[in-house]
């Protein structure tokens, strides 16, 4: 191995472990969000509210744009949230 390669590999491993830790937290937070979505769906069913709320979707995306300070571009986070809301919509629907 060239000099410094082991140090570089250790640094890369450390960074990857940081990413893995963040990913684990993200998965946990996304599932926490999903559990709340299920409760929202139950409430909407009990109160005969429409499951799809385009105004809420628009507000969530706007809030994401406001919260975003980079380095990810807004369009990237919007795509993530659109997919997340699509999955959430499926969770809210009655079986």
VOLOVEX-409923 format. One record per atom (N, C-alpha, C): atom name; x negated, y negated, z negated; chain; residue number from 1. Coordinates in Angstrom, 1 decimal. Each point is the difference from the previous one (the first is absolute). Example, Ala and Ser with C-alpha at 12.3 -4.5 7.8 and 13.67 -1.06 7.14 Angstrom:
 atom     xx     yy     zz mol seq
    N  -13.2    5.7   -7.8   A   1
   CA    0.9   -1.2    0.0   A   1
    C   -0.9   -1.2    0.0   A   1
    N    0.4   -1.1    0.7   A   2
   CA   -0.9   -1.1    0.0   A   2
    C    0.8   -1.1   -0.8   A   2
END
This chain:
 atom     xx     yy     zz mol seq
    N   -0.8    1.2    0.0   A   1
   CA    0.8   -1.2    0.0   A   1
    C   -0.9   -1.2    0.0   A   1
    N    0.3   -1.0    0.8   A   2
   CA   -0.7   -1.3    0.0   A   2
    C    0.1   -0.7   -1.3   A   2
    N   -1.0   -0.7   -0.4   A   3
   CA    0.0   -0.8   -1.3   A   3
    C    1.2   -0.9    0.0   A   3
    N    0.7    0.1   -1.2   A   4
   CA    1.2   -0.9   -0.1   A   4
    C    1.3    0.7    0.4   A   4
    N   -0.1    1.1    0.7   A   5
   CA    1.2    0.7    0.5   A   5
    C    0.8    0.5   -1.2   A   5
    N   -0.7    0.6   -1.0   A   6
   CA    0.8    0.5   -1.2   A   6
    C    0.7   -1.2   -0.7   A   6
    N   -0.7   -1.1   -0.1   A   7
   CA    0.7   -1.2   -0.7   A   7
    C    1.2   -0.4    0.9   A   7
    N   -0.2    0.0    1.3   A   8
   CA    1.1   -0.5    0.9   A   8
    C    1.2    1.0   -0.2   A   8
    N   -0.3    1.3    0.0   A   9
   CA    1.0    1.0   -0.2   A   9
    C    0.7   -0.1   -1.3   A   9
    N   -0.7   -0.3   -1.1   A  10
   CA    0.6   -0.2   -1.3   A  10
    C    0.9   -1.3    0.0   A  10
    N   -0.5   -1.0    0.7   A  11
   CA    0.8   -1.2    0.1   A  11
    C    1.3    0.2    0.8   A  11
    N   -0.1    0.8    1.1   A  12
   CA    1.2    0.3    0.7   A  12
    C    0.9    0.9   -0.7   A  12
    N   -0.5    1.0   -0.7   A  13
   CA    0.8    0.9   -0.9   A  13
    C    0.8   -0.8   -1.0   A  13
    N   -0.7   -1.0   -0.6   A  14
   CA    0.6   -0.8   -1.1   A  14
    C    1.1   -0.8    0.6   A  14
    N   -0.2   -0.6    1.2   A  15
   CA    1.1   -0.8    0.7   A  15
    C    1.2    0.9    0.3   A  15
    N   -0.3    1.2    0.5   A  16
   CA    1.1    0.9    0.4   A  16
    C    0.7    0.5   -1.3   A  16
    N   -0.6    0.1   -1.1   A  17
   CA    0.7    0.4   -1.2   A  17
    C    0.9   -1.2   -0.4   A  17
    N   -0.5   -1.2    0.2   A  18
   CA    0.9   -1.1   -0.3   A  18
    C    1.2    0.0    0.8   A  18
    N   -0.1    0.3    1.3   A  19
   CA    1.1    0.1    0.9   A  19
    C    0.9    1.1   -0.4   A  19
    N   -0.5    1.2   -0.4   A  20
   CA    0.8    1.1   -0.5   A  20
    C    0.8   -0.4   -1.2   A  20
    N   -0.6   -0.7   -0.9   A  21
   CA    0.7   -0.4   -1.3   A  21
    C    1.1   -1.0    0.4   A  21
    N   -0.2   -0.9    0.9   A  22
   CA    1.0   -1.0    0.4   A  22
    C    1.1    0.8    0.7   A  22
    N   -0.3    1.0    0.9   A  23
   CA    1.0    0.8    0.7   A  23
    C    0.9    0.7   -1.0   A  23
    N   -0.6    0.5   -1.1   A  24
   CA    0.8    0.7   -1.0   A  24
    C    1.0   -0.9   -0.7   A  24
    N   -0.5   -1.2   -0.3   A  25
   CA    0.9   -1.0   -0.6   A  25
    C    1.1   -0.4    1.0   A  25
    N   -0.4   -0.2    1.2   A  26
   CA    1.0   -0.4    1.0   A  26
    C    1.1    1.1    0.1   A  26
    N   -0.4    1.2    0.1   A  27
   CA    1.0    1.1    0.1   A  27
    C    0.9    0.0   -1.2   A  27
    N   -0.6   -0.2   -1.2   A  28
   CA    0.9   -0.1   -1.2   A  28
    C    0.9   -1.2    0.0   A  28
    N   -0.5   -1.1    0.4   A  29
   CA    0.9   -1.2    0.1   A  29
    C    1.1    0.2    1.1   A  29
    N   -0.3    0.6    1.1   A  30
   CA    1.0    0.2    1.1   A  30
    C    1.1    0.9   -0.5   A  30
    N   -0.4    1.0   -0.8   A  31
   CA    1.0    1.0   -0.5   A  31
    C    0.8   -0.7   -1.1   A  31
    N   -0.6   -0.9   -0.8   A  32
   CA    0.8   -0.7   -1.0   A  32
    C    1.0   -0.9    0.7   A  32
    N   -0.4   -0.6    1.1   A  33
   CA    0.9   -0.8    0.8   A  33
    C    1.1    0.8    0.6   A  33
    N   -0.3    1.2    0.4   A  34
   CA    1.0    0.9    0.6   A  34
    C    1.0    0.4   -1.0   A  34
    N   -0.4    0.3   -1.2   A  35
   CA    0.9    0.3   -1.1   A  35
    C    1.0   -1.1   -0.3   A  35
    N   -0.5   -1.2    0.1   A  36
   CA    0.9   -1.2   -0.2   A  36
    C    1.0   -0.1    1.2   A  36
    N   -0.5    0.3    1.2   A  37
   CA    0.8    0.0    1.2   A  37
    C    1.1    1.0   -0.1   A  37
    N   -0.2    1.2   -0.5   A  38
   CA    1.0    1.0   -0.2   A  38
    C    1.1   -0.6   -1.0   A  38
    N   -0.4   -0.7   -1.0   A  39
   CA    1.0   -0.6   -0.9   A  39
    C    0.8   -1.1    0.7   A  39
    N   -0.7   -0.8    0.8   A  40
   CA    0.7   -1.0    0.8   A  40
    C    1.1    0.7    0.9   A  40
    N   -0.4    1.1    0.6   A  41
   CA    0.9    0.7    0.9   A  41
    C    1.2    0.5   -0.8   A  41
    N   -0.2    0.5   -1.2   A  42
   CA    1.1    0.5   -0.8   A  42
    C    0.9   -1.2   -0.4   A  42
    N   -0.6   -1.1   -0.3   A  43
   CA    0.8   -1.2   -0.3   A  43
    C    0.9   -0.4    1.2   A  43
    N   -0.7   -0.1    1.1   A  44
   CA    0.7   -0.4    1.3   A  44
    C    1.2    1.0    0.3   A  44
    N   -0.2    1.3   -0.2   A  45
   CA    1.0    1.0    0.2   A  45
    C    1.2   -0.2   -0.9   A  45
    N   -0.3   -0.2   -1.3   A  46
   CA    1.0   -0.2   -1.0   A  46
    C    0.8   -1.2    0.2   A  46
    N   -0.6   -1.1    0.5   A  47
   CA    0.7   -1.3    0.2   A  47
    C    0.4   -0.2    1.5   A  47
    N   -0.1    1.1    0.8   A  48
   CA    0.4    0.0    1.4   A  48
    C   -0.7   -1.1    0.8   A  48
    N   -1.2   -0.3   -0.4   A  49
   CA   -0.8   -1.0    0.8   A  49
    C   -0.7    0.7    1.2   A  49
    N   -0.3   -0.8    1.0   A  50
   CA   -0.7    0.6    1.2   A  50
    C   -1.4    0.3   -0.4   A  50
    N   -0.5    1.2    0.5   A  51
   CA   -1.3    0.4   -0.3   A  51
    C   -1.0   -0.9    0.6   A  51
    N    0.2   -0.3    1.3   A  52
   CA   -1.0   -0.9    0.7   A  52
    C    0.3   -1.4   -0.2   A  52
    N   -1.0   -0.8   -0.5   A  53
   CA    0.2   -1.4   -0.3   A  53
    C   -1.1   -0.8    0.8   A  53
    N    0.3   -0.4    1.2   A  54
   CA   -1.0   -0.7    0.8   A  54
    C   -0.5   -1.3   -0.6   A  54
    N    0.8   -0.7   -0.8   A  55
   CA   -0.5   -1.2   -0.7   A  55
    C   -1.1    0.4   -1.0   A  55
    N    0.2    1.1   -0.7   A  56
   CA   -0.9    0.5   -1.0   A  56
    C   -1.3    0.4    0.7   A  56
    N    0.1    0.7    1.1   A  57
   CA   -1.2    0.4    0.7   A  57
    C   -0.8   -1.2    0.4   A  57
    N    0.7   -1.0    0.6   A  58
   CA   -0.7   -1.2    0.4   A  58
    C   -0.7   -0.7   -1.2   A  58
    N    0.7   -0.1   -1.1   A  59
   CA   -0.6   -0.6   -1.2   A  59
    C   -1.2    0.8   -0.5   A  59
    N    0.1    1.3    0.0   A  60
   CA   -1.2    0.8   -0.4   A  60
    C   -1.2   -0.3    0.9   A  60
    N    0.2    0.0    1.3   A  61
   CA   -1.1   -0.3    0.9   A  61
    C   -0.5   -1.4   -0.2   A  61
    N    0.8   -0.9   -0.2   A  62
   CA   -0.4   -1.4   -0.3   A  62
    C   -0.9   -0.1   -1.2   A  62
    N    0.5    0.7   -1.1   A  63
   CA   -0.8    0.0   -1.2   A  63
    C   -1.3    0.7    0.1   A  63
    N   -0.1    1.0    0.8   A  64
   CA   -1.3    0.7    0.3   A  64
    C   -0.9   -1.0    0.7   A  64
    N    0.5   -0.7    1.0   A  65
   CA   -0.8   -1.0    0.7   A  65
    C   -0.5   -1.1   -1.0   A  65
    N    0.8   -0.4   -0.9   A  66
   CA   -0.4   -1.0   -1.0   A  66
    C   -1.0    0.5   -1.0   A  66
    N    0.1    1.3   -0.4   A  67
   CA   -0.9    0.6   -0.9   A  67
    C   -1.4    0.3    0.6   A  67
    N    0.0    0.1    1.3   A  68
   CA   -1.2    0.5    0.7   A  68
    C   -1.1   -1.1    0.1   A  68
    N   -1.1    0.2   -0.6   A  69
   CA   -1.1   -0.9    0.1   A  69
    C   -1.2    0.6    0.7   A  69
    N    0.2    1.1    0.8   A  70
   CA   -1.0    0.7    0.8   A  70
    C   -0.9    0.9   -0.9   A  70
    N   -0.8    0.7    0.7   A  71
   CA   -0.4   -0.2    1.4   A  71
    C    0.9    0.7    1.0   A  71
    N    1.0    0.8   -0.5   A  72
   CA    0.9    0.6    1.0   A  72
    C    0.9   -1.0    0.6   A  72
    N    0.2    0.0    1.3   A  73
   CA    0.9   -0.9    0.7   A  73
    C    1.4    0.3   -0.4   A  73
    N    0.9   -1.1    0.1   A  74
   CA    1.4    0.2   -0.3   A  74
    C    0.6    1.1    0.8   A  74
    N   -0.3    0.1    1.2   A  75
   CA    0.7    1.0    0.9   A  75
    C   -0.3    1.4   -0.5   A  75
    N   -1.2    0.2   -0.6   A  76
   CA   -0.3    1.4   -0.5   A  76
    C    0.8    0.3   -1.2   A  76
    N    0.2   -0.9   -0.9   A  77
   CA    0.8    0.2   -1.2   A  77
    C    1.5    0.1    0.4   A  77
    N    0.4   -0.8    0.9   A  78
   CA    1.4    0.1    0.5   A  78
    C    0.3    1.4    0.5   A  78
    N   -1.0    0.5    0.8   A  79
   CA    0.2    1.4    0.5   A  79
    C    0.1    1.0   -1.1   A  79
    N   -0.8   -0.1   -1.0   A  80
   CA    0.0    0.9   -1.1   A  80
    C    1.4   -0.1   -0.7   A  80
    N    0.4   -1.2   -0.3   A  81
   CA    1.3   -0.2   -0.7   A  81
    C    1.2    0.4    0.9   A  81
    N   -0.1   -0.2    1.3   A  82
   CA    1.1    0.5    0.8   A  82
    C    0.2    1.5   -0.1   A  82
    N   -1.2    0.7    0.0   A  83
   CA    0.1    1.4   -0.1   A  83
    C    0.4    0.4   -1.4   A  83
    N   -0.4   -0.7   -1.0   A  84
   CA    0.4    0.2   -1.4   A  84
    C    1.5   -0.2   -0.2   A  84
    N    0.5   -1.0    0.6   A  85
   CA    1.5   -0.3    0.0   A  85
    C    0.8    1.0    0.7   A  85
    N   -0.6    0.5    1.1   A  86
   CA    0.7    1.1    0.8   A  86
    C    0.2    1.2   -0.9   A  86
    N   -1.1    0.4   -0.7   A  87
   CA    0.1    1.1   -0.9   A  87
    C    0.9   -0.3   -1.2   A  87
    N    0.0   -1.2   -0.4   A  88
   CA    0.8   -0.4   -1.1   A  88
    C    1.5    0.1    0.4   A  88
    N    0.3   -0.5    1.2   A  89
   CA    1.4    0.1    0.5   A  89
    C    0.5    1.4    0.0   A  89
    N   -0.9    1.0    0.4   A  90
   CA    0.4    1.4    0.0   A  90
    C    0.3    0.5   -1.4   A  90
    N   -0.8   -0.5   -1.0   A  91
   CA    0.2    0.4   -1.4   A  91
    C    1.4   -0.6   -0.5   A  91
    N    0.4   -1.1    0.5   A  92
   CA    1.2   -0.6   -0.5   A  92
    C    1.3    0.6    0.5   A  92
    N   -0.2    0.7    1.2   A  93
   CA    1.2    0.6    0.6   A  93
    C    0.5    1.1   -0.8   A  93
    N    1.4    0.2   -0.1   A  94
   CA    0.5    1.2   -0.7   A  94
    C   -0.4    1.3    0.7   A  94
    N   -0.1    1.0   -0.7   A  95
   CA   -0.4    1.3    0.6   A  95
    C    1.3    0.7    0.6   A  95
END
